[in-house]
Structure formats: structure tokens, C-alpha cells
Amino acid sequence: MKKRKSIVLIGMPGAGKSTLGVLLAKEMALDFVDTDVLIQARKGKTLQQIIAESGYLNLRRIEGEIIASAHLPRHVIATGGSAVYSDAGMANLRSLGAVVFLECSAEALRRRIHNYESRGIAKAPGQTFEALFLERQALYRQYADMTVRCDGLTMQEVLEQLIEALKARG
């Protein structure tokens, strides 16, 4: 991996982007940022509060603006699950470095996420987890430079697999 490049993690809520991101940043001697935290810090509200006050499409708009203007060289960037709805945001993130899709099955994600309705997930009112999962899969694949399958693996195993894939990629 080139020293100046960042690593961008995309995937569904519950895929482990933030947890893995911290571990990867330590391993690769990079800074770490979670774009959900950037949104919350900039707006002074939780994601769920933004959704409750102005709707999920507004949260996606805010997220898109923030990631489109983010200058984060030498970072591991854990994105919100809906980052892939912003073409401009994803173009900016791709310019910073490799985009890695942390792929998990809907079943594995369901076991990990117990607060789907209150988590601050940018989804249409009444949209089921399964419908959201299916909607986003094509977008994750579209933007991914590489995919790491996470089902049945510990975070440490995913980390090791990702590091090997990054080394192989150069």
C-alpha cells in the first residue's frame, strides 16, 4: 500500500467498519475517522435526531456533503452505511485510497444489530432491514475496489485477511 493513501471501509450497519477501522489504523500506522462521528460533531446531533427532525433523505444529503468535502489523507475511514448513495462523496473517498466492502450476510448482520429502528440508519420509513440490505448490495459492489467476506470470522481474522489483500494489491 502506498504510504500516502487512505483505506475506506464501506458496508452495512453492523458489518464492523468502525471496530475494524480502529484495529486497521493501529496496524497500518494511519489516523482513523468515522464519518458518522464527523456528521454528529458538525451537526451537534445524533444521526437518529437528524432523521427524526428532518428525515432520512436529509441525513443522506448531509453525509454526502461531508464526505464529498473531506480531506483525509493517510486515514482509515469508516463510512456510514449510506455513504454509497452519494456519487460525489464516493468519488472523493475513492480519490483518497482503496475502498473496501466488508461483506456480511443479512443473517449475520441481523444477529449483530439489535437496535435497527433506533440506530440512526438512513432508510425509508417502514423499510425492512432485508429490503435495505438488498438495495445497498449493488451500490457497495459498484464502489468497492476489493471485498472482504466477514461471515463466520472474528474481527482479528477479518483484519488479517484485509491486511493480506491490501499487501497483495500493493
N, C-alpha and C positions, 0 to 999 in steps of 0.2 A: 504494500500500500504506500502511495506517495505520501511523504510527511505532511504536506500542506492540506491534504484532503480530509473532508469530514465523512462520517458514516451516518446515513439517515435510516431510521427504523420506522417501517410502516406496518400496519396490520390492525386487526380488530381490537376493540377494548378487551382486555384480559389476555392478550397474546404475550404479554411480558415485556413490552417495549421499554418501559421506564426501569423496571428491575434489571433487565439485561443491559440496558443502556449504561447504567451506573457501573456494572461489572466490566463491560467492554471498555468504557472510558478509562477505568483504572488499569486495565490490562494493556491498553494501547497508548497510555500517557496522553490522553486527549481531555479536553473540557467536556462537560455534559450539560445538556439543556433539554428540558421537557417543554414542548411548545404549549401544552395545556397550562403549565405554570406561567409562561410568558403572557398568555391571554388573561389569566386570572390576575396577575400582577398589574398589567396595563389597565384593566377594567375595574379592579378593586372588587370583583365579584367572583363567586364560584361559577363554573360552567352551568350548573343547574339553575342558578339565579338568573344568568343571562337568558337561558332558554325560557324560564318561567316569565320573565319580564318582556322579552321581545321576540321569542320564537327560535326554533332550531335553525331556520334559514339565516337569521341574523348571526347566530353563533358561527355558522359556516362562513359567512361573509367576513366576520372579524378574524377568524382563523386564517382565511385566505390572505387577507391584507397583511397580517402579522408575518406569516411565513414567506409571502412574496417579497417583503422588505427586509427579512432577517439576513444579517451578515454574520455568519457563524463559522469562520474557518477553524479547522482543527478541533472540531466538536463531534461528539456522538449526539445526535439529535433524535430524541424520542418524540414522534409526532402524535397528535390526536388521531383517533381512528378515522375521522372525517377529513383529514388533510387532503386526501386524494380527490376531493370534489373541486379543488382549486387548481386549474391548469397553470396559472401564473405562479402560484405558491410552489407547486411541484416542480415547475421549470427552474425556479430559483434553487430549491433544495437539490435538484439533480446537478446543477452547476457547481454545487459545493462538494459533491462527492458521491460515493456509491449509495444507491437506495436498496435497502434490504427488506424484503417482505417476510415477516415472521408469520408463517402459515400454520394455523391451528384449525382443527375440525370444529364444526359448530358444537358438537357434543363436548369436546374438551373445554371450549370457551364457556359453555353453559355451566360446567362444573366449577369453573373459576369465578364467574360473575354471579353474585347473589343480589346485587343492587341495581339491576338493569333499569328499572323505572326511575331511580333517583340518582344515578351516577353522573348525569350531565352528558349523556350521549346524544349527539346531534342526529335525531331521527324524526320522521314524521309522526304526528300524534297517532297513537294506536298501532304503529308499525311494530310487528313482532321481531324478536331477535333473529329468527330464521330468515325473514324477508330482508332485513337489513344485511345480514350475513351474505345472502345471495347477491344482493345489489352491489355490495362493495368488492366482491371477489375479483370481478373483471377489472376494476379500477386498480386494485393492488397489483395484479399481474401486469397491467399496462405500464405502470411506472417502475416496477421492480427491475433492478439490474441483476439481482440474484434473489433466490428464495431459500429460506431455511425452514424445513418442516420441524415443528416443535412437539407434535403429539408423542406422548409416551417418553419424553426426555425430561431430565431435570434441567434447571436453569444452567447449571455448570456444563452439562452435556451440550446444550444449545450454544453456550458461549464457545466451547471448544470447537464445535462444528463451524460456527461463524468465523472464528479466527482462522481456521484452516481454509475456508472458502475465500476469505479476504487475501490470505497469503498467496493462494493459487491464482487469484485474479491479478495480483501484482499491486 
